[in-house]
Structures are given as C-alpha cells and as structure tokens.
Amino acid sequence: MTRRPATVATTRVLLAADVNLELADLEPLVLRIFGAGDRLPGWFRRKLARESVDPACSSLAFGPGDELVGYLLVGAEPGPPEPTAHCAGLGVLPQHRGRGLGPALVACSIAAARRRAAALHALAEPPLRGFYERLGFHPLAANHTLQTSGLGRRDLDLGEHPPAAWPLPGRAVASWRAGTWSRTPTAQAATVQLEHGAAHLSREGQAILVQRLCIDADHDDTSAATIVALEALRQRFAATTPILLYGCDTVSCVTAAILRTPHWRVVQTAWEMQLRFIAAVDKHAPPAASCRRN
Ligand SMILES: CC(C)(COP(=O)(O)OP(=O)(O)OC[C@H]1O[C@@H](n2cnc3c(N)ncnc32)[C@H](O)[C@@H]1OP(=O)(O)O)[C@@H](O)C(=O)NCCC(=O)NCCS
C-alpha cells in the first residue's frame, strides 16, 4: 500500500517504497542540497539506474509541513560473493541538519536492507568517516579517484570496443563496482586492450571513466607496467577529454607510482565504509515501525 504521510508537526523518516512518490521526483531536492554543478540532462535518472537504487531500502525525511527535507538512496548489489547494498546518496537540507535526520535516514534503510543483503556499504569523504563510524560502520579502505587528460587528437570510438565481462586477466590496480559496470549502457561502455593490460571504460558526459584497470600478471614491476598502460590509454583520447581513474587504493605502491608522474592528480578521496548485519544484529535492528521519528 502506498501512502502519503499526513501533515504533522514533527519531522519523520519513511521508506521510499511506502510513500507515493517516484524516486526521480527527488532530483530538485538533490540539486538544492548539492547544487546544480555541470550535470547533463537526465543525469539523475541515469544515476538511479546505474546504482540500481531500490525504493524498498531507500529512505526519505519529511519536515513539519510534510515537505521533503532529506533522502538516502540505497542500491542493491546482487553479489557474488554475497548480496550487498550500498548508499548511493545521502543529504539533508541545510536548515534541517544537526537534528539527527541523517542518522535516522541511515537507521531506516539499515532496517530494510538487512532483510535483503549481508552488508551495507557507503563511500565517505574523510570528514564524514566519523559520521558513519558512529552508526556502526567500519572503514575497509580508502580510495582515490585520479584525473588526467588525453594526449591524442580525437577520442577513441568506444563503439568499436564492445564491453567485456567484469573479470579481466591480470591484477586489478584500479577497480570500481562490478554491478555499476554491468548496468552501464553498452553504447557508453568499452573494454580496451592496452600495452600490458586492459581497461573497462565508460563515457560520462565529456569525461572517460576507467571503471577497472588490470595489468598482465607476467610483469615483475606492476607499477612500471601500469604507467605504460595508462600512457597508452591517454594516447587514445583527445587532449580536451578528462580521464578519471576510479578506485585507486591510497596505500598501494602502484597508486603512488601513478602520482609520481606529472600527469595524474587526486580529485577525490573516499573511505569505503561497511556495516555487516550479522555482527550488528542487536545494535541496528529497529523494527520497521521505528523508522518514524517523533
Ligand atoms: C551528512 C548529513 C547527511 C548529516 O545529516 P544531519 O541530519 O545533519 O546529521 P546530524 O548532524 O544530526 O548528525 C548526527 C550525529 O552525527 C554527527 N556528525 C555529523 N556530521 C559528522 C561528521 N562529519 N563527523 C562525525 N560526526 C558527525 C553529529 O555530531 C551528530 O552526533 P550527535 O548526535 O552525537 O551530536 C548532512 O550534514 C548533509 O546533508 N550534508 C551535506 C551532504 C553530504 O555531505 N552528504 C553525505 C555524502 S556521503
């Protein structure tokens, strides 16, 4: 049964699946919280699809006048090795922050996700690591996103390099989510063979996103082979095309070697945070009814 929360004098948090609202309708709220930036038309629907956002695990916060004031999107990852869920966006309007709505959104989604997944993951920029730790999450690893630009005169035609399955031969030196790759539209995805390795790429507006980079296992010096592979990649894209390399372990010597070259820089760092439900049963198992915040 769908229902619209009645007007009340308090804030409250509900699962998105229990509210008469399409997830796509959240776009104006997200823009108010994070700003418009240089997003392309249709970006929010694409995000919902690519992150496999599930209304049954996503939560919405309503203010005293029944207006939307916050959200938490949660996506499903079927596995293997086990099904997990991941936070695909969390935000509260500035005037409603500092009142516990962020934690209430996370608690509401935890109560729903624990029935479908073994763990909930979230990416936290360093200042927000403490926010998730207070909610029972543990840091798994910190990853950089690195950026450079192409070296060529024009971009490789992605259509000539059909996307292959997520596992690639060799050692993964940068890696994003298998589920995200599987949901990237074929027309925007390509698997490219490089000197010493291979990469899964996708087009994100003007930019090329490297979702996975694997280096042949027969190299003694993986760092040196990675540098060669990345230079080969840069040659295939125009100098005006930004190239983003996702999921680079911040303590890996390969990442350090990439950053010693003058071409790559860190544009974002995020902690992969994990809440395993089995270990957290007692602390984080509020019944669905306790999603309400009075
Ligand atoms: C992050 C955000 C969702 C938090 O929501 P909120 O409703 O304001 O959360 P609260 O401030 O009520 O936080 C509750 C608790 O977490 C703590 N907390 C909040 N931010 C924190 C941080 N960065 N580090 C550590 N603790 C933090 C608060 O101190 C509070 O603890 P307390 O209850 O012991 O005082 C909100 O600030 C926001 O929308 N920020 C902008 C968007 C954003 O950064 N999204 C997150 C992307 S991962």
The ligand as a Gaussian input file, in Angstrom:
#p B3LYP/6-31G(d) Opt

LIG

0 1
 C       25.923000      14.474000       6.374000
 C       24.484000      14.866000       6.688000
 C       23.531000      13.980000       5.883000
 C       24.234000      14.645000       8.181000
 O       22.854000      14.808000       8.444000
 P       22.339000      15.543000       9.778000
 O       20.884000      15.301000       9.874000
 O       22.760000      16.961000       9.743000
 O       23.111000      14.742000      10.876000
 P       23.417000      15.265000      12.370000
 O       24.279000      16.464000      12.363000
 O       22.134000      15.384000      13.077000
 O       24.304000      14.083000      12.822000
 C       24.010000      13.244000      13.843000
 C       25.278000      12.886000      14.529000
 O       26.349000      12.670000      13.610000
 C       27.402000      13.574000      13.966000
 N       28.061000      14.045000      12.773000
 C       27.538000      14.788000      11.790000
 N       28.469000      15.011000      10.860000
 C       29.593000      14.374000      11.289000
 C       30.912000      14.254000      10.812000
 N       31.246000      14.803000       9.646000
 N       31.798000      13.544000      11.521000
 C       31.468000      12.976000      12.685000
 N       30.248000      13.085000      13.205000
 C       29.321000      13.776000      12.511000
 C       26.749000      14.717000      14.684000
 O       27.659000      15.365000      15.544000
 C       25.687000      14.011000      15.434000
 O       26.173000      13.371000      16.580000
 P       25.477000      13.645000      17.992000
 O       24.064000      13.156000      17.810000
 O       26.261000      12.801000      18.949000
 O       25.586000      15.097000      18.191000
 C       24.210000      16.360000       6.375000
 O       25.133000      17.143000       7.086000
 C       24.294000      16.716000       4.905000
 O       23.312000      16.600000       4.177000
 N       25.452000      17.201000       4.435000
 C       25.643000      17.620000       3.050000
 C       25.594000      16.479000       2.087000
 C       26.618000      15.398000       2.419000
 O       27.747000      15.663000       2.771000
 N       26.175000      14.129000       2.259000
 C       26.960000      12.962000       2.631000
 C       27.580000      12.355000       1.470000
 S       28.348000      10.800000       1.971000

